């Protein structure tokens, strides 16, 4: 009895991304420049927007020293550069098994992917969260930002935990879209409580079985991802 084995090539991983349907980017409220209010708490480094000239403190970039102000005041003065409050977009996906049936989960994932890709292409700073603890902020650049989110979504599944819908690290600012199928009374209270943190809050109920009303929150009910995209493009994003 003889045996022969020949191995050639390398093992490759195939990433199957969710569908991305054509959606319009949601407006995240009136944009502000650096001179029209405080900078965002999530400001990126490297901005060249001059906010003020202030006294030097240890740790400041010495290349930003303002020599004319230093000579005038007799103290070391530096230019303080910050980012303006840029448009931001957050998507929260409910992955709890008790509230997200398997029959609509794929539609919910496709919808979350479509929302995020449209916002990335509109040059929004995006963030994706799920109730199972996933928290992803997009990298700079349309291609890398979209790929980063889609890679995470293609590995995402429903989780067994029955915790709260709104994670404590949600934060605020810009537009928020929550993709889910069912709501508990505690979820409604949590959504009403965070309304003031965002310029726009939209709730998309995938499955179309539930009609809810939450003060200050726009609610869209749809049977499928395609139905939700159609309603979104004709009603919500205008």
RACOR-V692560 format. One record per pair of residues at least 4 apart in sequence whose C-alpha atoms are under 6 Angstrom apart, sorted by the first residue. I is the first residue (numbers start at 1). J is the second residue. If there is no record, write none. Layout:
I | J
I | J
//
This chain:
17 | 150
17 | 154
18 | 110
19 | 110
20 | 113
20 | 114
21 | 114
25 | 118
25 | 119
26 | 237
28 | 174
28 | 175
28 | 199
29 | 199
32 | 36
32 | 85
33 | 84
34 | 84
39 | 84
39 | 85
40 | 85
43 | 83
47 | 82
47 | 83
48 | 81
49 | 81
49 | 82
50 | 80
50 | 81
51 | 80
51 | 81
52 | 80
53 | 78
53 | 79
53 | 80
54 | 77
54 | 78
55 | 77
56 | 76
56 | 77
56 | 78
64 | 78
64 | 79
65 | 77
65 | 78
66 | 77
66 | 78
70 | 74
70 | 75
70 | 76
70 | 77
87 | 124
88 | 124
88 | 125
88 | 126
88 | 174
89 | 126
89 | 174
89 | 175
90 | 126
90 | 127
90 | 128
90 | 176
91 | 128
91 | 176
91 | 177
91 | 178
92 | 129
92 | 130
92 | 178
93 | 130
93 | 178
93 | 179
94 | 130
94 | 131
94 | 180
95 | 131
95 | 158
95 | 159
96 | 100
96 | 158
96 | 159
97 | 158
97 | 159
97 | 160
99 | 182
100 | 181
107 | 225
111 | 225
117 | 146
119 | 124
120 | 124
120 | 142
121 | 142
126 | 137
126 | 138
127 | 136
127 | 137
128 | 135
128 | 136
129 | 134
129 | 135
130 | 134
131 | 165
138 | 145
139 | 145
140 | 145
141 | 145
147 | 151
165 | 187
172 | 197
172 | 198
173 | 197
173 | 198
174 | 198
174 | 199
175 | 198
175 | 199
175 | 200
176 | 201
177 | 201
177 | 202
177 | 203
178 | 203
179 | 204
180 | 205
181 | 205
181 | 206
183 | 187
201 | 217
202 | 217
202 | 218
202 | 219
203 | 219
204 | 219
204 | 220
204 | 221
205 | 221
206 | 222
206 | 223
207 | 222
207 | 223
208 | 221
208 | 222
208 | 223
222 | 227
222 | 228
228 | 232
231 | 235
232 | 236
233 | 237
//
